[in-house]
Amino acid sequence: MSSAKGRSPQERRTRSRLHQLVRDQGVLHASLLTLETKCGKPSCRCAKGEEHQAVVVEQSKQGKTRMRTVPPQLREEISAWVENWKEAQELWEELSELHWDKLADQKKKD
């Protein structure tokens, strides 16, 4: 361990990136989907087969699925939040593995 706090450079990098995601950017535990729907108006183009497209975020909460429509001007930002969530999950796993290894190293010393 090379730092004063006993953290390896890899652990410091992982913690730093995780902190950046949480502090500076949005995170959203959801899936981004594109749905095709029909509005039901007989004169609309969707009645002829050209369905409307809507981008939604879908999330499971307490065993129930919920959805929200994403306005066009927010699609890139919401997409980034979803990707940030995935990256944060990976970082948590990496941090957990580092601590698992640290525990194994400590056990060898005992």
Secondary structure, 3 states (H helix, E strand, C coil): CCCCCCCCHHHHHHHHHHHHHHHHCCCCCCEEEEEEECCCCCCCHHHHCCCEEEEEEEEEECCEEEEEECCHHHHHHHHHHHHHHHHHHHHHHHHHHHHHHHHHHHHHHC
